[in-house]
Amino acid sequence: MPTCVVDLGKEYNARFHLRNRSSSNLIVVWNGAESLHELEHYAGLMTVVVRVEPGAVRVTLPQRLRFLRMMVLAGEGEPFELEWCPEEVVVPMNQVGTLHTDSELLQGIYDISLHTNRICHQIGLWDGIKRDRLNWAYDFYLAAKADYVL
């Protein structure tokens, strides 16, 4: 089964445009994770299955991920051509404050917190990045406090 693993370099709110340029029906299956270890060892990864008819274009919902494992299913022995175009989905955020410190540890914690906050509070309020990755409105008060501080 044709499979590829892609490293996007950091976690993104990404969606994919899938164009089937072949004459066969295709099924695209992918898993996303924040690390290669999680991608290879975590049985509970969110799995997305998209059917793409010949000549059709499908667009997936945004998901937070860094690593992607994609598999393409076609009829046995049938050639296929799939065009995959990733797109970052963001809402411009105007950051009004920052932290500068001599402590590398504290600066690193701040930078990771800022990145996580941007990922989790974009097109909706998302659960924590290391949890179920589903788009849902959790405790708005905590999200608002994090956004206000950052």
NUDRENKE-52179 format. One record per residue (C-alpha): residue number from 1; x, y, z. Coordinates in Angstrom, 1 decimal. Each point is the difference from the previous one (the first is absolute). Example, Ala and Ser with C-alpha at 12.3 -4.5 7.8 and 13.67 -1.06 7.14 Angstrom:
BEGIN
- 1/12.3/-4.5/7.8
- 2/1.4/3.4/-0.7
end
This chain:
BEGIN
- 1/0.0/0.0/0.0
- 2/1.5/3.4/-0.9
- 3/0.9/1.8/3.2
- 4/1.9/3.1/0.8
- 5/1.0/1.8/3.2
- 6/0.3/3.8/-0.1
- 7/1.6/2.3/2.6
- 8/-1.5/3.5/-0.2
- 9/2.8/1.4/2.3
- 10/-2.4/1.0/2.8
- 11/-3.6/-0.5/0.9
- 12/-2.4/1.8/-2.3
- 13/-3.8/0.4/-0.3
- 14/0.1/-1.5/-3.5
- 15/-2.5/-1.2/-2.4
- 16/0.6/-1.9/-3.2
- 17/-1.3/0.4/-3.5
- 18/-0.1/-3.4/-1.7
- 19/-0.5/-0.2/-3.8
- 20/-0.5/-3.4/-1.6
- 21/1.6/0.3/-3.5
- 22/-0.6/-3.7/-0.8
- 23/-3.0/-1.9/-1.4
- 24/-0.3/-2.2/3.1
- 25/-1.7/0.7/3.3
- 26/2.5/0.7/2.8
- 27/-0.2/-0.2/3.7
- 28/2.6/2.1/1.9
- 29/0.6/-1.0/3.6
- 30/2.2/2.1/2.3
- 31/1.1/0.3/3.6
- 32/1.5/3.1/1.6
- 33/2.3/0.3/3.0
- 34/2.3/2.5/1.8
- 35/2.9/-2.5/0.0
- 36/1.3/-2.9/-2.0
- 37/-0.1/-2.2/3.1
- 38/-3.7/0.8/0.5
- 39/-0.7/-0.6/-3.7
- 40/1.6/-3.5/0.2
- 41/-1.2/-1.1/3.4
- 42/-3.2/1.5/1.0
- 43/-3.0/-2.1/-1.1
- 44/-2.5/2.8/0.8
- 45/1.2/2.4/-2.6
- 46/-2.8/2.0/-1.7
- 47/-0.5/-1.7/-3.4
- 48/-1.6/1.8/-2.9
- 49/-1.4/-1.8/-3.0
- 50/-0.9/1.9/-3.2
- 51/-1.5/-1.5/-3.1
- 52/1.0/1.9/-3.2
- 53/-1.8/-0.9/-3.2
- 54/1.7/0.4/-3.4
- 55/0.6/3.7/-0.9
- 56/-1.4/1.1/3.4
- 57/1.6/2.3/2.6
- 58/-0.6/-0.5/3.7
- 59/1.1/2.4/2.8
- 60/0.5/-1.4/3.5
- 61/-0.7/1.8/3.3
- 62/2.9/1.7/1.7
- 63/1.9/-2.1/2.5
- 64/3.0/0.8/2.2
- 65/2.9/-2.2/-1.0
- 66/3.7/0.0/-0.8
- 67/0.5/-3.5/-1.3
- 68/-2.4/-1.6/-2.5
- 69/-0.2/-3.6/-1.2
- 70/-2.1/-0.3/-3.2
- 71/-1.1/-3.1/-1.8
- 72/-1.7/-0.2/-3.4
- 73/-2.3/-2.8/-0.8
- 74/-1.0/-0.8/-3.6
- 75/-1.2/-3.0/-1.9
- 76/2.5/-2.8/-0.1
- 77/2.5/0.6/-2.9
- 78/-1.7/3.3/-0.9
- 79/2.3/2.9/-0.6
- 80/-0.9/3.2/1.8
- 81/1.0/3.7/0.2
- 82/-0.8/2.0/3.1
- 83/0.8/3.6/0.5
- 84/0.5/1.0/3.6
- 85/0.1/3.7/1.0
- 86/0.4/0.9/3.7
- 87/-1.3/3.4/1.2
- 88/0.5/1.6/3.3
- 89/-3.2/1.3/1.5
- 90/0.5/2.9/2.4
- 91/-1.7/3.1/1.3
- 92/2.4/3.0/0.3
- 93/0.7/0.7/3.6
- 94/1.4/3.3/1.2
- 95/2.5/-0.8/2.8
- 96/0.3/3.0/2.2
- 97/2.5/-1.3/2.6
- 98/3.1/-2.1/0.3
- 99/2.5/-1.4/2.4
- 100/3.7/0.5/-0.1
- 101/2.1/-1.7/2.7
- 102/3.6/-1.3/0.6
- 103/-1.5/-3.3/0.9
- 104/0.1/-2.4/-3.0
- 105/-2.4/-2.3/1.9
- 106/-2.6/2.7/0.7
- 107/0.3/1.4/-3.6
- 108/-0.5/-3.5/-1.4
- 109/-3.1/-0.6/2.2
- 110/-1.4/3.4/-1.1
- 111/0.7/-0.7/-3.7
- 112/-1.6/-3.5/0.1
- 113/-3.0/1.4/1.9
- 114/-0.4/2.7/-2.6
- 115/0.2/-2.5/-2.9
- 116/-2.5/-2.4/1.7
- 117/-2.4/2.8/0.8
- 118/0.1/1.2/-3.7
- 119/-0.7/-3.5/-1.2
- 120/-2.8/-0.8/2.5
- 121/-1.9/3.3/-0.4
- 122/-0.2/0.7/-3.7
- 123/-3.2/-0.9/-1.9
- 124/-1.7/-1.0/3.2
- 125/1.1/-1.0/3.5
- 126/1.8/-3.3/-0.1
- 127/0.7/-2.3/2.8
- 128/3.6/-0.2/1.2
- 129/2.4/-1.0/-2.8
- 130/1.0/-3.3/1.6
- 131/-3.6/-1.2/0.5
- 132/-2.7/-1.0/-2.4
- 133/0.5/2.7/-2.6
- 134/-3.7/0.5/-0.5
- 135/-1.5/3.4/-0.6
- 136/-2.2/0.8/3.0
- 137/-0.7/2.9/2.3
- 138/1.6/-0.9/3.3
- 139/0.4/2.3/3.0
- 140/-0.2/3.4/-1.8
- 141/1.3/1.8/3.1
- 142/3.3/-1.9/0.0
- 143/0.4/0.6/-3.8
- 144/-0.7/3.7/0.4
- 145/2.5/0.3/2.8
- 146/2.7/-1.7/-2.0
- 147/-0.7/2.2/-3.0
- 148/-0.1/3.2/2.1
- 149/3.4/-0.8/1.6
- 150/1.7/-0.9/-3.3
end
